[in-house]
Amino acid sequence: MAHAAPTAQRRHWHATGAHDASRDQMKGQLTRALLLGLVYGVYAAFMNRNMGPVDAGNVFYGILCGALFAAVMFGLARVGPRLKREVHAAGYGAFGGIAVGYLYSMADHSILRSCWVGLITGVGVGLVAYYRYHTREP
């Protein structure tokens, strides 16, 4: 009867297709976050310059703003799918509103006007994100 005993399944040590797809998705999210962070950082450095000469402070400010923007965007892209769609959309809305409101405030507008622009942008981004997640739910 020893020949009828079940054997242990062999384990494969190479990566599976699902693991490769997840790695490719993460690489795409990181690429998008870095590119948008670069654009945001360049725009923030340009707004901080105030038509003066480019100096090391402006460059450092742009790199800092771009890195923070990219880090938050990458974090939302990684953590967001695990959240409810309402919270996920609200996160992107808040992030978009804060980012646009901050850039708008750098153009020497009043803080109230910057808050309104950020609020309107945040609500718009949140609604679009909610619609996207609601229509493409698994």
Sine and cosine of phi, psi and omega as CSV:
sin_phi,cos_phi,sin_psi,cos_psi,sin_omega,cos_omega
0.00,0.00,-0.14,0.99,-0.01,-1.00
-0.91,0.42,-0.45,0.89,-0.01,-1.00
-0.96,0.29,-0.25,0.97,-0.02,-1.00
-0.99,-0.12,0.00,1.00,-0.03,-1.00
-0.94,0.33,0.63,-0.78,0.02,-1.00
-0.93,0.37,0.56,-0.83,0.02,-1.00
-0.97,-0.24,0.40,-0.92,0.04,-1.00
-0.95,0.32,0.60,-0.80,0.02,-1.00
-0.96,0.29,0.58,-0.81,0.05,-1.00
-0.96,0.28,0.64,-0.77,0.03,-1.00
-0.98,-0.18,0.71,-0.71,0.03,-1.00
-0.99,-0.14,0.76,-0.66,-0.07,-1.00
-1.00,-0.07,-0.01,1.00,0.02,-1.00
-1.00,0.00,0.32,-0.95,-0.06,-1.00
-0.93,0.36,0.59,-0.81,0.03,-1.00
-1.00,0.05,0.18,-0.98,0.00,-1.00
-0.90,0.43,-0.58,0.82,0.00,-1.00
-0.92,0.40,-0.61,0.79,0.02,-1.00
-0.91,0.41,-0.66,0.76,0.03,-1.00
-0.91,0.42,-0.64,0.77,0.02,-1.00
-0.91,0.42,-0.64,0.77,0.02,-1.00
-0.91,0.41,-0.63,0.77,0.03,-1.00
-0.92,0.40,-0.64,0.77,0.04,-1.00
-0.91,0.42,-0.63,0.78,0.02,-1.00
-0.91,0.42,-0.67,0.75,0.01,-1.00
-0.91,0.41,-0.61,0.79,0.03,-1.00
-0.90,0.43,-0.63,0.78,0.05,-1.00
-0.91,0.41,-0.65,0.76,0.04,-1.00
-0.90,0.44,-0.66,0.75,0.01,-1.00
-0.91,0.41,-0.65,0.76,0.02,-1.00
-0.90,0.44,-0.72,0.70,0.03,-1.00
-0.88,0.47,-0.69,0.73,-0.01,-1.00
-0.90,0.44,-0.66,0.75,0.00,-1.00
-0.92,0.38,-0.65,0.76,0.01,-1.00
-0.92,0.40,-0.70,0.71,0.03,-1.00
-0.93,0.36,-0.56,0.83,0.09,-1.00
-0.90,0.44,-0.60,0.80,0.06,-1.00
-0.90,0.45,-0.72,0.70,0.02,-1.00
-0.89,0.46,-0.70,0.71,0.00,-1.00
-0.89,0.45,-0.67,0.74,-0.01,-1.00
-0.91,0.42,-0.66,0.75,0.03,-1.00
-0.90,0.43,-0.67,0.75,0.00,-1.00
-0.92,0.39,-0.65,0.76,0.02,-1.00
-0.91,0.42,-0.64,0.77,0.03,-1.00
-0.91,0.42,-0.63,0.77,0.04,-1.00
-0.90,0.45,-0.68,0.74,0.00,-1.00
-0.94,0.35,-0.53,0.85,0.00,-1.00
-0.96,0.27,-0.36,0.93,-0.06,-1.00
-0.94,0.35,-0.56,0.83,0.00,-1.00
0.82,0.57,0.71,0.71,0.06,-1.00
0.89,0.47,0.29,0.96,0.08,-1.00
-1.00,-0.08,-0.10,-0.99,0.01,-1.00
-0.96,0.29,0.44,-0.90,0.05,-1.00
-0.97,0.23,0.79,-0.62,0.05,-1.00
-0.76,-0.65,0.02,-1.00,-0.07,-1.00
-0.90,0.43,-0.54,0.84,0.03,-1.00
-0.89,0.45,-0.67,0.74,0.03,-1.00
-0.91,0.41,-0.66,0.75,0.00,-1.00
-0.90,0.43,-0.71,0.70,0.03,-1.00
-0.89,0.46,-0.65,0.76,0.03,-1.00
-0.88,0.47,-0.68,0.73,0.03,-1.00
-0.91,0.42,-0.65,0.76,0.03,-1.00
-0.91,0.42,-0.67,0.74,0.01,-1.00
-0.89,0.45,-0.75,0.67,0.01,-1.00
-0.89,0.46,-0.68,0.73,0.01,-1.00
-0.91,0.42,-0.64,0.77,0.01,-1.00
-0.92,0.39,-0.66,0.75,0.05,-1.00
-0.90,0.43,-0.68,0.74,0.03,-1.00
-0.87,0.49,-0.73,0.68,-0.02,-1.00
-0.91,0.42,-0.64,0.77,-0.01,-1.00
-0.91,0.42,-0.69,0.72,0.01,-1.00
-0.93,0.38,-0.65,0.76,0.00,-1.00
-0.91,0.41,-0.67,0.74,0.04,-1.00
-0.91,0.42,-0.64,0.77,0.05,-1.00
-0.89,0.45,-0.68,0.74,0.05,-1.00
-0.90,0.43,-0.61,0.79,0.01,-1.00
-0.93,0.37,-0.55,0.84,-0.01,-1.00
-0.99,0.13,-0.65,0.76,-0.08,-1.00
-1.00,0.02,-0.49,0.87,-0.10,-0.99
-0.82,0.57,-0.70,0.72,-0.01,-1.00
-0.89,0.46,-0.33,0.94,0.03,-1.00
-0.99,0.10,-0.17,0.99,-0.01,-1.00
-1.00,-0.03,0.22,-0.98,0.15,-0.99
-0.91,0.42,0.44,-0.90,-0.08,-1.00
-0.91,0.42,-0.51,0.86,0.02,-1.00
-0.92,0.38,-0.68,0.73,-0.01,-1.00
-0.94,0.34,-0.62,0.78,0.04,-1.00
-0.88,0.48,-0.73,0.69,0.01,-1.00
-0.92,0.40,-0.63,0.78,0.03,-1.00
-0.91,0.42,-0.58,0.81,0.05,-1.00
-0.89,0.45,-0.71,0.70,0.04,-1.00
-0.92,0.38,-0.58,0.81,0.04,-1.00
-0.90,0.43,-0.70,0.71,0.02,-1.00
-0.91,0.42,-0.67,0.74,0.01,-1.00
-0.89,0.46,-0.72,0.70,0.01,-1.00
-0.90,0.43,-0.67,0.74,0.01,-1.00
-0.91,0.42,-0.68,0.74,0.01,-1.00
-0.92,0.40,-0.68,0.73,-0.03,-1.00
-0.89,0.45,-0.72,0.69,-0.03,-1.00
-0.95,0.32,-0.65,0.76,0.03,-1.00
-0.88,0.47,-0.61,0.79,0.03,-1.00
-0.92,0.40,-0.72,0.70,0.03,-1.00
-0.90,0.44,-0.60,0.80,0.00,-1.00
-0.92,0.39,-0.58,0.82,0.00,-1.00
-0.94,0.34,-0.36,0.93,0.02,-1.00
-0.97,0.26,-0.18,0.98,0.00,-1.00
-1.00,-0.04,0.40,0.92,0.05,-1.00
0.88,0.47,0.60,0.80,0.14,-0.99
-1.00,-0.09,0.27,-0.96,0.00,-1.00
-0.93,0.36,0.38,-0.93,-0.03,-1.00
-0.93,0.38,-0.54,0.84,0.02,-1.00
-0.92,0.40,-0.69,0.73,0.02,-1.00
-0.91,0.40,-0.62,0.79,0.05,-1.00
-0.90,0.43,-0.63,0.78,0.05,-1.00
-0.90,0.43,-0.66,0.75,0.02,-1.00
-0.91,0.42,-0.68,0.73,0.03,-1.00
-0.89,0.45,-0.68,0.73,0.04,-1.00
-0.90,0.43,-0.65,0.76,0.01,-1.00
-0.91,0.41,-0.71,0.70,0.01,-1.00
-0.90,0.44,-0.67,0.74,0.03,-1.00
-0.91,0.42,-0.69,0.73,0.01,-1.00
-0.89,0.46,-0.67,0.74,0.04,-1.00
-0.90,0.43,-0.68,0.74,0.02,-1.00
-0.89,0.46,-0.72,0.70,0.01,-1.00
-0.91,0.42,-0.65,0.76,0.02,-1.00
-0.89,0.46,-0.67,0.74,0.02,-1.00
-0.92,0.39,-0.67,0.75,0.03,-1.00
-0.91,0.42,-0.67,0.74,0.02,-1.00
-0.91,0.42,-0.66,0.75,0.03,-1.00
-0.89,0.45,-0.67,0.74,0.03,-1.00
-0.88,0.47,-0.67,0.74,0.00,-1.00
-0.90,0.44,-0.72,0.69,-0.03,-1.00
-0.95,0.30,-0.49,0.87,0.01,-1.00
-0.96,0.29,-0.62,0.79,-0.03,-1.00
-0.99,0.13,-0.31,0.95,-0.03,-1.00
-0.87,-0.49,0.62,0.79,0.01,-1.00
-0.98,0.20,0.51,-0.86,-0.04,-1.00
-0.94,0.35,0.00,0.00,0.00,0.00
